Amino acid sequence: MCGGAGTRLGGDTEKPLVPVGGTPMVDRVRAALATSRVERIHLAVSPLAPATREHLQAAGARVIETPGEGYVADLDAALDRVEPPVLTVVADLPLVTGGTINRVLAVAGDGADARSLTAAVPVALKRRLGVSVDTAFDHEGRRLAPAGVNVVAGIDDDIYERTDPRLAVNVNRRADLEVAEALS
């Protein structure tokens, strides 16, 4: 998912193209996916990120157009174009690795037996790292934040909790970018 406007981050560069460690965030996520067991990668873009679309098309990436009406509407549009199960990863998760993605996939399962899964991290971890918390929920007595990595399979929605800084650093604000740079 790489079609958001990125208004909270500010600046003139579209958020997916903001570099972390000298590499645009979307390219870091693509590299992590390429080293994972994911078989096919589609990148969901929107009219809000035309430079990101051009960047990805120039790299030969499979691009799915979404309406740019918000994360949920864009996710729904992208999911209409692919067969489940589907792993979704946001482009502003620049520290994610192929190994981390593989662990999420292993918990979700394979093929017809796959279950829907939301990867989440403890809010306390995000606060300890100094990154923003925009959304949180309670699960089994703990306060968690969605990590931006999900498996959509249509059955048995579950929460996969990880205490993993690579899943905790979503770059939404300048302070988040500083943390990502320091950890990259």
N, C-alpha and C positions, 0 to 999 in steps of 0.2 A: 504494500500500500504506500504509494509515493505521490499522491496528488493533492495534498493539503496546501493551503496558502502559507502556513507557518507564521502567522501574524504575531504570535507571542514571542517568537525568537527575534523579530526585528531584522533590520539589515536589508540590503538590496538583492541578496542571493536567495533563490528559492531554497526552502529548508532541505530538501533531499540532496541538494548540491553543495550545502555547506560542508567544508572540509573538516575532518577530524584526523589528526596525524597526517595531514597533507592529502587525504583522499576523501572525495565526497561521501557523505554518509550512505547514500543509496548504493554506491559501489562497494563500500565495506560490507553492507548487508548482502549484496549479490555475491560477493566473494565467499561469505560464510555459507550461503545456500549452496554454492557450487562445490564446497568441500563437505557438504552433508550428504545424506542419502536421498535427498529430494531429487526426483527424476526430471521434473519439468518446472521451469520458473516462468511465471507470468508477472509482469509489473503493471499495477493498476495506476494510471495517471488520470489527470483531469484538466479541464481548461484553466484551472488555477495555477498550474505548473507547466507552462509551455516549454521552458528551457529544459526542464527535467525530461519531458517527452522527447525533445530533440536529442538530448544527451544519450538517452537510452536507445533510441532508434539508430543513432550513429554507431552505437556499440553492438548493434544487431540483436538487441533484446526483444523478447516477445512482449508487446505492449497491449494492454486492455484499456480502452477508453471508458471512463466513468463520468457522471454528470457534474461532479464538483459540488455536490449538495450536502456535504458533511460525511464523516467517516462511515456511519451506518448505511446511508444511501449508496455511497460509493462501494462499500463492501458488498452490499446486496447486488449491485450492478455487476461487479466482478464475479461473484459467485454464480450468477446466472450464466456465465460463459465457460465454466469449468465443471468437471464432474467431481463429486466428493469421494473420498475424503480430501480436504484441502487444508494445507498449512498456510496460515496468514502471518506475515511479519511486517511490522511497520518500518519505514525507511529511516526513522529517527532513533534507531537502536544500534548505534555504531560499534558497540563492543561485543555484540553477539557473535558466537563462533559456530562452526559446523558441528562441533561436539555438543554444544548446548542445544542446538536444534535437534540433533539425533536423540538426545535424552528425552526431549518433549515428545518426539515421534514414537519412541519406544514405549512411553507410558500410554499414549493414545492407542497403540495397536495398529494393525495393518488391515488393508482391504476392507472386506465386508464386516470384519470384527472391530474396526476402528470406532472409537467413541469421540465425541466432541470434547474438547479440553481447552481451558483457559489457563495459561501460565500466569502466575502471580508471584509477587515478592512482598515480603513484610514491609509495611510502611516504615517501621523503625529502621530498616536497612537503608531505605531511600533517604530518610532524615539524617542518618549517620554519615552517609556519603555526601550529603549537602545538595541533593537534587530535588526538584519540585515533585509534588504529589498533587495531581489534578483530579484523580478519581480514586476512591477507596471503598472497600466493602468489608463486612465482617464475615468470617468463615471459620467455623469451629473454634470460636473464642479468640481469633486473631484478626487484627486489622491488616488487610492486604490491599495491594494496588495491582491492577492488571499490568502485565509486562509488555503487551503489544505482540505477543506470540500466541496464536490460537490454532487449534485443529477444529475444523468444521466437518462433522461426519453425519450429523443428523440424529444421532442417538446418544443417550447417556451423557448429558453435559456434566462435566466434572471440573474441579479446580486442581491444578498441579502447582503446589507451592515449592518455590526454590529460593534459597538464600544465596543468590548468585549476582554479584555486582554487574555482570555482563547483561543481565536481564533487568537490572534496576535503573540503568542510566538511559532514560528516554530524553532526548535533547529537545526541549520545548522552549527554553529560555536561555539567555546568555550565561547565567550561572551554571546551568546544566552542561552547556558547551565547554565551559572551563573545566568541569569535573571530567567530562569525556576526554578532553585533551590530556589532562593529567594522568588518566588511567590507560590511555592508548599506547 
